[in-house]
Amino acid sequence: MGDDLGDEWWAHEVASEGEEEKHEEQPKENTDVKTKPQKRKNTVTEKTAKAKKKKKNEQKELIIPQKKEPEDEKAPKVKRKRKKKTITDVLSTSEPKPGCPADLQSLITQYFSDKRSVIEQEELKLHDSCFLSSNDLTHSLSSYLKQVCPKWAKVQKQHTEKSSVVLLIVCSSALRTIELIKQLTTFKGEAKALKLFAKHIKVEEQVKLLQKGVTHIGVGTPGRISALVEKGGLNLQALRYVVLDWNWRDQKLRRMVDIPEIKLDFMKLLESGILSGCKEEKVKIGLF
């Protein structure tokens, strides 16, 4: 019995051992194959996580300058809100200075600088003899007129022309006109004063009033006075004195020549015959 099993038995044992080794090796290979895709999945997830972080960082970088842009835009807007100093701001901290003939002359040259030639501008220059003494802010209207027109009683009697005045007082508003007429009581005597402004009074009515009788003093705004001159209702041939309400200021501390509309009307009035009368030494200007 032992001889019969000899070679075949050994061979079977060897074969069975080899098969067992193969069976043991096969699961190892399978395990190696299964572990490899797990490593790839881990690497893929790490890559996706890094990509997401990069996108978030890029989005943050894009959002940050968008927040800064409106701040940069707001910066110049704050500068625009800074208010410039007005006349009221300047004069509230300093005392106003009385006007002088040089102030009127500079105003005339500035206004006509782009409207007249150089030769014509030289003709507009007024000599010192064209001006009366200026108010030093201590006079009332009556005391000032007594100083600049000492022979008023004689001048008043000599004036007999209708539609004309001897003394013309130019101010900024209707209310100021009424105030100045009240201040004339101690100066005018028997002279007739007429208010010349546009509020509640038509030009035709004022023309009729000037034609009815002799008027010595006219007090009013430059707009209405120039309109009367243009329509022939007021004649400037008998005019001898022009007093400008130069130093008076309104609630906003503006003078008559500081208001653009009144300034234009005032310059038209000067052109209508007052400047030519000064050149001919018939008219004299005073700054009250």
Secondary structure, 3 states (H helix, E strand, C coil): CHHHHHHHHHHHHHHHHHHHHHHHHHHHHHHHHHHHHHHHHHHHHHHHHHHHHHHHHHHHHHHHHHHHHHHHHHHHHHHHCCCCCCHHHHHHHCCCCCCCHHHHHHHHHHHCCCCCCHHHHHHCCCCHHHECCCCCCCCCHHHHHHHHCCCHHHHHHHCCCECECCEEEECCCHHHHHHHHHHCHHHHCCCCEEEECCCCCCHHHHHHHHHHCECCEEEECHHHHHHHHHCCCCECCCCCEEEECCCCCCCCCCCHHHCHHHHHHHHHHHHHHHHHHHHCCCCEEEEC
